[in-house]
Amino acid sequence: MKIVFAIFSFILFCFVALQLNDPDPILWVPIYGYGALVLALSALGKYNKWATIIGIVGYATGAAYLFPSVIDWLDKENGQNLMERMVDSKMYIEETRECGGLIIALSFLMVNYVFGKDVKVKRKVKP
């Protein structure tokens, strides 16, 4: 599982890098960076249950907040044109993308919550 957590962490670090030229990086860099860091620590055998739970709650709250935009996108765009250029009259497209990113991060941390405790560093016991 350490390799899986390393891959998840790498993906979220890529999300961070993509946010650097976003109009609001000050919001999204820490959001994705938090999950990337929690997963990187798990990959190193330093699983933290409470950091994982905080991330899960935060990502789920954000996704729930943005979910009405997903409904708008499905209704107005028929589930198409998600990669269309951002315009003020179609904010639901950007918010649907953001919701999708939060759901991806949420799913990574849920896997971490279920399996992370199994990959703690095993310390050698001195005789």
FISE-561675 format. One line per 5 residues: number of its first residue (from 1); their letters; for each residue x, y, z of N, C-alpha, C. Coordinates in nm, 3 decimals. Each point is the difference from the previous one (the first is absolute). Layout:
% residues N
NUM) A) X/Y/Z/X/Y/Z/X/Y/Z; ...
***
This chain:
% residues 127
1) MKIVF) 0.082/-0.121/0.000/-0.082/0.121/0.000/0.085/0.126/0.000; 0.124/-0.009/0.048/0.084/0.120/-0.001/0.017/0.055/-0.141; 0.012/-0.089/-0.097/0.015/0.045/-0.139/-0.128/0.068/-0.047; -0.113/-0.054/0.037/-0.130/0.060/-0.038/-0.010/0.140/0.061; 0.036/0.014/0.128/-0.007/0.132/0.063/0.099/0.097/-0.064
6) AIFSF) 0.115/-0.050/-0.041/0.098/0.086/-0.069/-0.057/0.048/-0.134; -0.067/-0.089/-0.071/-0.062/0.038/-0.128/-0.111/0.102/0.023; -0.086/-0.025/0.100/-0.107/0.095/0.032/0.060/0.136/0.036; 0.105/-0.001/0.080/0.065/0.124/0.040/0.055/0.074/-0.123; 0.065/-0.074/-0.088/0.054/0.060/-0.122/-0.111/0.064/-0.084
11) ILFCF) -0.112/-0.068/-0.012/-0.113/0.055/-0.077/-0.047/0.131/0.061; -0.014/0.003/0.133/-0.045/0.124/0.064/0.106/0.110/-0.009; 0.129/-0.036/0.004/0.104/0.101/-0.022/-0.009/0.055/-0.143; -0.038/-0.083/-0.094/-0.024/0.048/-0.138/-0.118/0.096/-0.002; -0.105/-0.031/0.077/-0.113/0.093/0.012/0.049/0.135/0.053
16) VALQL) 0.088/-0.004/0.101/0.056/0.123/0.056/0.071/0.079/-0.109; 0.084/-0.068/-0.076/0.075/0.068/-0.107/-0.094/0.062/-0.103; -0.107/-0.069/-0.033/-0.096/0.054/-0.097/-0.074/0.122/0.054; -0.011/0.010/0.130/-0.072/0.112/0.061/0.083/0.127/0.004; 0.130/-0.012/-0.023/0.086/0.118/0.013/-0.034/0.110/-0.099
21) NDPDP) -0.057/-0.034/-0.116/-0.041/0.105/-0.094/-0.152/0.016/-0.005; -0.068/-0.051/0.100/-0.145/0.014/0.014/-0.029/0.141/0.054; -0.118/0.053/-0.026/-0.032/0.134/0.053/0.000/0.007/0.154; -0.021/-0.112/0.067/-0.004/0.003/0.147/0.092/-0.107/0.062; 0.131/0.007/-0.028/0.090/-0.103/0.054/0.013/0.005/0.151
26) ILWVP) -0.024/0.116/0.060/0.014/0.013/0.144/-0.101/-0.089/0.074; -0.108/-0.035/-0.066/-0.100/-0.090/0.057/0.032/-0.146/-0.032; 0.027/-0.030/-0.127/0.009/-0.138/-0.044/0.135/-0.067/0.025; 0.108/0.075/0.003/0.131/-0.060/0.029/0.001/-0.062/0.140; -0.043/0.071/0.104/-0.002/-0.064/0.132/-0.101/-0.116/0.011
31) IYGYG) -0.111/0.011/-0.072/-0.101/-0.107/0.006/0.058/-0.130/-0.052; 0.057/0.003/-0.120/0.059/-0.122/-0.056/0.132/-0.034/0.067; 0.073/0.100/0.043/0.127/-0.024/0.068/-0.017/-0.076/0.130; -0.108/0.029/0.071/-0.029/-0.070/0.125/-0.013/-0.150/-0.024; -0.082/-0.037/-0.095/-0.018/-0.143/-0.031/0.129/-0.064/-0.048
36) ALVLA) 0.075/0.073/-0.084/0.126/-0.053/-0.051/0.097/-0.027/0.114; 0.004/0.089/0.097/0.090/-0.017/0.114/-0.043/-0.116/0.089; -0.129/-0.009/0.029/-0.051/-0.111/0.083/0.032/-0.134/-0.066; -0.020/-0.009/-0.131/0.028/-0.124/-0.072/0.149/-0.028/-0.010; 0.081/0.104/-0.016/0.146/-0.020/-0.004/0.049/-0.055/0.133
41) LSALG) -0.054/0.052/0.109/0.039/-0.051/0.133/-0.041/-0.146/0.015; -0.118/-0.035/-0.048/-0.043/-0.140/0.006/0.091/-0.089/-0.084; 0.041/0.050/-0.115/0.092/-0.075/-0.086/0.133/-0.025/0.071; 0.036/0.092/0.091/0.124/-0.014/0.077/-0.021/-0.079/0.129; -0.121/-0.051/0.019/-0.030/-0.080/0.119/-0.041/0.082/0.120
46) KYNKW) -0.035/0.127/-0.021/-0.038/0.088/0.110/-0.147/0.038/-0.011; -0.084/-0.100/-0.001/-0.145/0.019/-0.010/-0.050/0.081/0.119; -0.087/0.097/-0.028/-0.061/0.080/0.106/-0.151/-0.004/-0.019; -0.065/-0.072/0.088/-0.145/-0.021/-0.009/-0.076/0.133/0.002; 0.035/0.090/0.092/-0.077/0.123/0.016/0.023/0.098/-0.115
51) ATIIG) 0.121/0.004/-0.052/0.025/0.084/-0.118/-0.081/-0.051/-0.118; -0.011/-0.132/-0.010/-0.079/-0.060/-0.108/-0.148/0.033/0.018; -0.051/-0.011/0.121/-0.141/0.030/0.027/-0.031/0.147/-0.029; 0.089/0.089/0.042/-0.020/0.143/-0.027/-0.007/0.025/-0.151; 0.088/-0.065/-0.075/-0.003/0.014/-0.145/-0.128/-0.053/-0.061
56) IVGYA) -0.043/-0.116/0.047/-0.124/-0.060/-0.050/-0.119/0.094/0.024; -0.009/0.052/0.121/-0.110/0.091/0.034/0.007/0.127/-0.086; 0.119/0.055/-0.015/0.017/0.122/-0.080/-0.035/-0.022/-0.146; 0.052/-0.108/-0.058/-0.027/-0.026/-0.142/-0.148/-0.033/-0.022; -0.060/-0.075/0.090/-0.142/-0.034/-0.014/-0.087/0.125/0.012
61) TGAAY) 0.036/0.089/0.092/-0.075/0.125/0.017/0.010/0.087/-0.125; 0.122/0.012/-0.052/0.020/0.079/-0.122/-0.074/-0.057/-0.119; 0.006/-0.132/-0.015/-0.069/-0.065/-0.112/-0.151/0.017/0.013; -0.052/-0.013/0.123/-0.144/0.019/0.021/-0.041/0.144/-0.031; 0.084/0.095/0.036/-0.028/0.141/-0.027/-0.005/0.027/-0.151
66) LFPSV) 0.089/-0.063/-0.075/0.008/0.023/-0.144/-0.093/-0.089/-0.082; -0.058/-0.101/0.063/-0.080/-0.097/-0.075/-0.119/0.061/-0.075; -0.067/0.104/0.051/-0.107/0.060/-0.080/0.046/0.048/-0.138; 0.125/0.039/-0.011/0.054/0.040/-0.131/0.009/-0.118/-0.095; 0.027/-0.118/0.054/0.003/-0.121/-0.083/-0.140/-0.025/-0.057
71) IDWLD) -0.102/0.018/0.083/-0.138/-0.016/-0.046/-0.031/0.103/-0.109; 0.042/0.126/0.020/-0.019/0.103/-0.103/0.068/-0.039/-0.130; 0.125/-0.047/0.009/0.074/-0.040/-0.120/-0.072/-0.114/-0.073; -0.046/-0.100/0.075/-0.073/-0.111/-0.062/-0.128/0.049/-0.066; -0.067/0.094/0.065/-0.126/0.052/-0.053/0.021/0.090/-0.123
76) KENGQ) 0.093/0.092/0.010/0.018/0.101/-0.105/0.089/-0.047/-0.115; 0.095/-0.085/0.028/0.095/-0.043/-0.103/-0.020/-0.146/-0.039; -0.098/-0.065/0.062/-0.027/-0.141/-0.030/0.121/-0.088/0.029; 0.080/0.040/0.097/0.117/-0.080/0.036/0.114/0.008/-0.099; 0.002/0.102/-0.086/0.106/0.014/-0.100/0.072/0.133/0.018
81) NLMER) 0.107/0.018/-0.075/0.075/0.125/-0.005/0.064/0.039/0.134; 0.044/-0.096/0.079/0.063/0.031/0.128/0.137/0.065/-0.019; 0.064/-0.025/-0.113/0.131/0.058/-0.026/-0.009/0.131/-0.078; -0.120/0.052/-0.009/-0.024/0.127/-0.069/0.070/0.113/0.075; 0.032/0.106/-0.071/0.065/0.115/0.061/-0.091/0.062/0.106
86) MVDSK) 0.061/0.045/0.109/-0.075/0.059/0.110/-0.054/0.137/-0.038; -0.129/0.022/0.023/-0.063/0.131/-0.018/-0.087/0.028/0.121; -0.016/0.128/0.033/-0.077/0.037/0.119/-0.144/-0.049/-0.003; -0.057/-0.013/-0.119/-0.139/-0.042/-0.010/-0.017/-0.150/0.023; 0.111/-0.074/0.005/-0.006/-0.145/0.021/0.094/-0.041/0.114
91) MYIEE) -0.018/0.064/0.116/0.085/-0.032/0.115/-0.016/-0.147/0.044; -0.114/-0.058/-0.033/-0.024/-0.139/0.038/0.102/-0.095/-0.064; 0.059/0.038/-0.112/0.101/-0.086/-0.063/0.125/-0.005/0.088; 0.050/0.115/0.042/0.118/0.004/0.087/-0.028/-0.068/0.134; -0.118/0.027/0.055/-0.033/-0.059/0.130/-0.020/-0.151/-0.010
96) TRECG) -0.045/-0.049/-0.114/-0.011/-0.145/-0.021/0.138/-0.062/-0.005; 0.094/0.067/-0.066/0.139/-0.049/-0.002/0.058/-0.003/0.141; -0.024/0.106/0.075/0.050/0.007/0.137/-0.061/-0.110/0.086; -0.128/-0.024/-0.017/-0.068/-0.107/0.074/0.062/-0.135/-0.034; 0.028/-0.021/-0.128/0.064/-0.126/-0.042/0.136/-0.018/0.064
101) GLIIA) 0.079/0.106/0.007/0.131/-0.008/0.066/-0.013/-0.033/0.147; -0.098/0.059/0.066/-0.021/-0.029/0.142/-0.045/-0.145/0.020; -0.082/-0.050/-0.089/-0.044/-0.139/0.011/0.117/-0.095/-0.021; 0.090/0.032/-0.091/0.119/-0.084/-0.020/0.085/0.002/0.128; 0.027/0.119/0.054/0.079/0.010/0.123/-0.070/-0.072/0.115
106) LSFLM) -0.131/0.015/0.009/-0.078/-0.068/0.103/0.014/-0.150/-0.010; -0.010/-0.053/-0.120/0.011/-0.146/-0.018/0.139/-0.049/0.037; 0.105/0.077/-0.032/0.136/-0.039/0.037/0.013/-0.007/0.152; -0.054/0.101/0.070/0.012/0.000/0.146/-0.088/-0.107/0.064; -0.110/-0.035/-0.062/-0.081/-0.109/0.054/0.075/-0.133/-0.010
111) VNYVF) 0.071/-0.021/-0.110/0.084/-0.120/-0.011/0.108/0.005/0.106; 0.057/0.117/0.021/0.102/0.015/0.103/-0.056/-0.031/0.139; -0.122/0.044/0.026/-0.061/-0.027/0.130/-0.019/-0.149/0.023; -0.045/-0.071/-0.103/-0.028/-0.143/0.013/0.128/-0.082/0.010; 0.101/0.034/-0.081/0.119/-0.085/-0.009/0.126/0.063/0.059
116) GKDVK) -0.003/0.127/0.033/0.121/0.069/0.046/0.058/-0.055/0.128; -0.084/-0.041/0.091/0.051/-0.050/0.129/0.079/-0.129/-0.016; -0.018/-0.069/-0.112/0.070/-0.126/-0.024/0.142/0.019/-0.050; 0.040/0.123/-0.033/0.133/0.020/-0.058/0.091/0.082/0.090; -0.027/0.002/0.128/0.088/0.072/0.092/0.138/-0.063/-0.003
121) VKRKV) 0.098/0.082/0.029/0.138/-0.049/0.007/0.012/-0.096/0.117; 0.053/-0.116/-0.029/0.021/-0.098/0.106/0.136/0.025/0.062; 0.002/0.023/0.128/0.125/0.028/0.070/0.061/-0.132/0.047; 0.129/-0.004/-0.011/0.071/-0.120/0.047/0.008/0.006/0.152; -0.032/-0.111/0.059/0.005/-0.010/0.146/0.139/-0.050/0.038
126) KP) 0.063/0.073/0.091/0.133/-0.042/0.044/-0.015/-0.116/0.099; 0.087/-0.101/-0.013/-0.009/-0.114/0.092/0.042/0.033/0.140
***
